[in-house]
């Protein structure tokens, strides 16, 4: 994994696409990320990240069907590609290896409740 391949925000957007497939579109992704991170996530930031991920070949998109609740507009739906899946697994492996190397006494104790 090269750091230039994917930034942290792109990583969480890519993971959220995987979670929400087959209904992964920018508004749903932003809402899910807000819920998971307790941070404000703009659809503009999600759109930009999705475009970068698509340019890198980590996601593909297609237009979904028009819906009444969207006034007849169609959603652009995203799906993780094989390259995106490979990247997710590589990032997870690196993070797991790092976590496995942390000695219990290396980090101050915190209350996660």
C-alpha positions as CSV (number, residue, x, y, z in Angstrom):
1,X,0.0,0.0,0.0
2,X,1.3,3.4,-0.9
3,X,0.0,6.3,1.1
4,X,-0.8,8.3,-2.0
5,X,-3.2,5.6,-3.1
6,X,-5.9,6.6,-0.6
7,X,-6.5,9.2,2.1
8,X,-8.2,8.6,5.4
9,X,-11.5,10.1,4.2
10,X,-11.4,8.2,1.0
11,X,-10.9,5.0,3.1
12,X,-14.0,5.6,5.2
13,X,-16.0,6.5,2.1
14,X,-14.9,3.3,0.4
15,X,-15.7,1.2,3.5
16,X,-19.1,2.9,3.6
17,X,-19.8,2.1,0.0
18,X,-19.0,-1.6,0.8
19,X,-21.4,-1.4,3.8
20,X,-24.3,0.2,1.8
21,X,-24.1,-1.7,-1.4
22,X,-26.3,-2.0,-3.4
23,X,-27.8,1.3,-2.2
24,X,-24.5,3.3,-1.9
25,X,-25.1,6.8,-3.1
26,X,-23.7,10.1,-1.9
27,X,-26.5,11.2,0.5
28,X,-26.7,7.8,2.1
29,X,-23.0,7.6,2.5
30,X,-22.8,11.1,4.1
31,X,-25.6,10.2,6.5
32,X,-24.0,6.9,7.5
33,X,-20.6,8.5,8.0
34,X,-22.2,11.2,10.2
35,X,-23.9,8.5,12.3
36,X,-20.7,6.4,12.6
37,X,-18.3,9.3,13.3
38,X,-20.5,11.9,15.0
39,X,-19.0,14.5,12.7
40,X,-20.7,16.7,10.1
41,X,-20.1,15.2,6.6
42,X,-21.1,17.2,3.6
43,X,-22.4,15.5,0.4
44,X,-19.9,17.7,-1.5
45,X,-17.0,16.1,0.4
46,X,-18.4,12.7,-0.3
47,X,-18.9,13.5,-4.0
48,X,-15.3,14.6,-4.3
49,X,-14.0,11.5,-2.5
50,X,-16.2,9.2,-4.7
51,X,-14.9,10.9,-7.8
52,X,-11.3,10.4,-6.7
53,X,-12.0,6.7,-5.8
54,X,-13.6,6.2,-9.2
55,X,-10.6,7.8,-10.9
56,X,-8.3,5.4,-9.0
57,X,-10.5,2.5,-10.1
58,X,-11.6,1.6,-6.5
59,X,-15.3,2.1,-7.2
60,X,-17.6,2.1,-10.2
61,X,-20.9,3.8,-10.6
62,X,-24.1,3.6,-12.6
63,X,-27.3,5.5,-12.6
64,X,-30.2,3.9,-10.7
65,X,-33.9,4.1,-11.5
66,X,-35.8,7.3,-11.1
67,X,-37.9,7.5,-7.9
68,X,-40.9,9.4,-6.9
69,X,-39.4,10.5,-3.6
70,X,-36.6,12.2,-5.5
71,X,-39.0,13.9,-7.9
72,X,-38.2,11.5,-10.7
73,X,-34.4,12.0,-10.4
74,X,-32.0,9.1,-10.6
75,X,-29.3,8.3,-8.0
76,X,-25.7,7.5,-8.9
77,X,-25.0,4.2,-7.2
78,X,-21.5,3.1,-6.3
79,X,-19.9,-0.3,-5.9
80,X,-16.5,-1.4,-4.8
81,X,-14.3,-2.9,-7.6
82,X,-11.8,-5.7,-7.3
83,X,-9.0,-3.1,-7.0
84,X,-11.0,-1.3,-4.2
85,X,-11.5,-4.6,-2.4
86,X,-7.8,-5.3,-2.6
87,X,-7.0,-1.9,-1.2
88,X,-9.5,-2.3,1.7
89,X,-7.9,-5.6,2.6
90,X,-4.4,-4.2,2.3
91,X,-5.2,-1.2,4.6
92,X,-6.9,-3.5,7.1
93,X,-3.8,-5.8,7.1
94,X,-1.5,-2.9,7.8
95,X,-3.6,-1.6,10.5
96,X,-4.0,-5.0,12.1
97,X,-0.3,-5.6,12.1
98,X,0.3,-2.2,13.7
99,X,-2.3,-2.9,16.4
100,X,-0.8,-6.3,17.1
101,X,2.6,-4.7,17.8
102,X,1.3,-2.2,20.4
103,X,2.2,-3.4,23.9
104,X,-0.6,-3.0,26.5
105,X,1.5,-0.7,28.6
106,X,2.3,1.5,25.6
107,X,-1.0,3.4,25.6
108,X,-2.6,5.2,28.5
109,X,-5.8,3.6,29.7
110,X,-9.1,5.2,28.6
111,X,-12.7,4.6,29.5
112,X,-14.6,3.6,26.3
113,X,-18.1,3.6,28.0
